[in-house]
Amino acid sequence: MARAEAERALANDASDGAANNLLANLLYRPYQWEEARRVVDRALSYNPGSSAMRMISATLLAEQGRTPEALVEARRAVDLDPRYWANHGTLGFLHTCTGENDAAVEDLERAWELAPGAPFLRELLADAYHRSGKDEAALQAATRELPPELVGLEDAMTPGFRQAGFQGASRRALEWRVASSGDHCTGEAVRTARTLAMLGEADWMFECLREAIDRRDRVFLKADPAYNPYRADPRFAALLRRMNLAE
């Protein structure tokens, strides 16, 4: 129904930014990459200064493993709307994907300044600090300004950090989230899968990735360096096929 409404609006005005944005996201979710790309390109031909559409373009490119091109689009989005935290957050994640971890930290800290506690920022910041070799800063980022529902997280992570560094803290955090949620993938399958990838828990990781793909989440299998150790696994190729990303 939503797609029909978007297409009806675009039949009346092909430059309708809101309708193009909606349709691109509706096509993205079932992993219809080429169709979504056509919508994005058409929208940008009418409004090349749309920060939102530039970021959708960056997301599509990153999902397809075209990370350098995605970075170009994400930088354009930031330039067009430097006050929107998610633009900086996405740019930071893409810098992580290209191994530019110090740049990722800078981008993600800027995102935090604009929207403290925004979804997924703690995890992205902690990951960027960890990849930069700054595990103390990674622990501080992971436990920064925790809301009431996460008050037990720091108590779980601190002893794990003392025993086995940031990986130990991450394992304790995962155990705490599973116990709190009663869900093997903690209700946030992508975040859980990234943690499991770092911990070397391949079977559990693939289970959560399958769940995320079934829900049509943003997974970034081709771009995210968290999954580099698993790319030769036949299960990884199977997931790419499910996302219409088979090589």
C-alpha positions in Angstrom: 0.0 0.0 0.0 2.8 2.4 0.9 4.6 1.7 -2.4 1.4 2.3 -4.4 0.9 5.6 -2.7 4.5 6.6 -3.4 4.2 5.7 -7.0 0.9 7.5 -7.3 2.5 10.7 -5.9 5.5 10.3 -8.3 3.1 9.9 -11.3 1.8 13.4 -10.4 5.2 14.9 -9.6 8.4 12.9 -10.3 10.4 15.4 -8.3 8.4 14.8 -5.0 11.2 14.4 -2.5 9.2 12.7 0.2 7.7 10.2 -2.2 11.1 9.4 -3.8 12.6 8.9 -0.3 9.8 6.6 0.7 9.9 4.5 -2.5 13.7 4.2 -2.3 13.5 2.8 1.2 10.7 0.5 0.3 12.8 -1.0 -2.5 15.9 -1.1 -0.4 14.2 -3.2 2.3 13.5 -6.2 0.1 17.0 -5.8 -1.3 15.9 -4.6 -4.8 19.1 -2.7 -5.4 18.8 -1.7 -9.0 15.3 -0.5 -8.7 16.2 1.5 -5.6 19.2 2.9 -7.5 17.0 4.2 -10.3 14.7 5.9 -7.9 17.7 7.6 -6.1 19.3 8.7 -9.3 16.0 10.2 -10.6 15.4 12.0 -7.3 18.9 13.4 -7.3 18.5 14.6 -10.9 15.6 16.8 -9.7 17.2 17.8 -6.3 21.0 17.2 -6.2 21.1 19.1 -2.9 19.0 16.6 -1.0 21.0 15.4 2.0 18.5 12.6 2.8 18.8 11.2 -0.7 22.5 11.5 -0.7 22.6 9.4 2.4 20.3 6.8 0.9 22.6 6.7 -2.1 25.6 6.2 0.3 23.7 3.4 2.1 22.9 1.6 -1.2 26.5 1.8 -2.3 27.9 0.6 1.0 25.5 -2.4 1.0 26.8 -3.3 -2.5 30.4 -3.1 -1.3 31.2 0.1 -3.1 32.5 1.8 0.0 34.7 4.5 -1.6 31.8 5.7 -3.6 29.6 5.6 -0.5 32.1 7.8 1.4 31.8 10.4 -1.4 28.0 10.5 -1.1 28.1 10.5 2.8 30.5 13.5 2.8 28.1 15.3 0.5 25.3 14.6 2.9 27.3 16.0 5.8 28.2 19.1 3.8 24.5 19.6 2.9 23.2 19.0 6.5 26.0 19.2 9.0 23.6 19.5 12.0 22.0 16.0 11.5 23.7 13.5 13.7 23.0 10.5 11.6 24.9 11.9 8.7 28.0 12.1 10.8 27.3 8.7 12.3 27.0 7.0 8.9 30.2 8.8 7.7 32.0 7.5 10.8 30.8 3.9 10.1 32.0 4.1 6.5 35.4 5.4 7.7 35.6 2.3 9.9 34.8 0.2 6.8 37.8 1.7 5.0 40.1 1.3 8.0 40.3 5.1 8.7 39.6 4.6 12.4 40.8 7.9 13.7 38.5 9.7 11.2 35.7 7.4 12.3 36.2 8.4 15.9 36.1 12.0 15.0 32.9 11.6 13.0 31.2 9.5 15.6 32.1 11.9 18.4 30.6 14.7 16.4 27.4 12.6 16.0 27.4 12.1 19.8 27.7 15.9 20.4 24.6 16.4 18.2 22.5 13.5 19.6 23.9 12.0 22.8 22.7 8.5 23.3 21.3 8.1 19.7 20.7 4.5 18.6 23.8 2.5 17.9 26.3 5.3 18.5 27.8 3.8 21.6 28.6 0.6 19.8 30.0 2.3 16.7 32.2 4.6 18.9 33.4 1.8 21.0 34.3 -0.3 17.9 36.1 2.6 16.3 38.2 3.2 19.5 38.9 -0.5 19.8 40.1 -0.6 16.2 42.3 2.4 16.9 44.0 0.4 19.7 42.4 2.5 22.5 40.6 0.0 24.6 40.1 2.2 27.7 38.4 4.8 25.5 36.4 2.0 23.9 35.1 0.9 27.3 34.3 4.5 28.2 32.4 5.0 25.0 30.4 1.7 25.5 29.2 2.8 28.9 28.8 6.6 28.3 25.7 8.3 29.7 23.7 5.0 30.0 19.9 5.4 30.3 18.1 3.8 33.3 17.3 0.6 31.4 21.0 0.0 30.8 22.3 0.8 34.2 23.6 -2.8 34.7 25.7 -2.8 31.6 28.7 -1.0 33.1 28.7 -3.3 36.1 28.8 -6.2 33.7 31.5 -4.9 31.4 34.0 -3.6 33.9 35.1 -6.9 35.4 35.2 -8.4 31.9 37.5 -5.6 30.8 39.9 -6.3 33.8 40.0 -10.0 32.8 40.3 -9.9 29.0 40.4 -6.3 27.8 37.7 -4.9 25.5 36.8 -8.3 24.1 36.2 -9.6 27.7 34.0 -6.5 28.3 32.1 -7.1 25.1 31.4 -10.7 26.0 30.1 -9.7 29.4 27.9 -7.0 27.8 26.5 -9.6 25.4 25.7 -12.0 28.2 24.0 -9.2 30.1 21.9 -8.2 27.1 20.8 -11.8 26.4 19.8 -12.3 30.1 17.9 -9.0 30.1 16.1 -9.5 26.8 15.5 -13.3 27.0 16.4 -13.2 23.2 19.4 -15.1 21.8 20.0 -12.2 19.5 19.0 -9.6 22.1 16.3 -8.1 19.9 19.0 -6.3 17.9 20.4 -8.9 15.6 22.9 -6.7 13.7 24.5 -5.3 16.8 24.7 -8.8 18.3 26.1 -10.3 15.2 28.9 -7.6 15.1 29.9 -8.4 18.7 29.8 -12.2 18.0 32.0 -11.6 15.0 34.6 -9.9 17.2 34.4 -12.8 19.7 34.8 -15.5 17.1 31.3 -17.0 17.7 30.6 -17.9 14.1 27.6 -20.2 14.5 25.8 -17.7 16.7 26.8 -14.8 14.5 25.3 -16.5 11.4 22.1 -17.2 13.3 21.7 -13.5 14.1 22.7 -12.4 10.6 20.0 -14.6 9.2 17.5 -13.1 11.6 18.5 -9.6 10.6 18.2 -10.4 6.9 14.8 -11.9 7.4 13.7 -8.6 9.0 15.3 -6.7 6.1 17.6 -4.8 8.4 20.6 -2.8 7.2 23.4 -5.4 7.5 26.3 -4.1 5.3 27.7 -7.6 4.8 30.0 -6.5 2.0 31.3 -3.4 3.7 31.6 -4.1 7.4 35.1 -5.2 8.4 33.7 -7.0 11.4 32.9 -9.9 9.0 36.2 -10.1 7.3 37.3 -13.3 9.0 34.2 -15.1 7.8 34.0 -14.2 4.1 35.3 -17.6 3.0 32.7 -19.4 4.9 30.0 -20.9 2.6 27.3 -19.6 5.0 28.5 -16.0 4.2 28.0 -16.6 0.5 24.6 -17.9 1.2 23.7 -14.8 3.1 24.8 -12.6 0.2 22.6 -14.6 -2.1 19.6 -14.0 0.2 20.3 -10.3 -0.1 20.7 -10.4 -3.9 24.4 -9.6 -3.5 25.9 -12.8 -4.8 29.2 -12.2 -6.7 
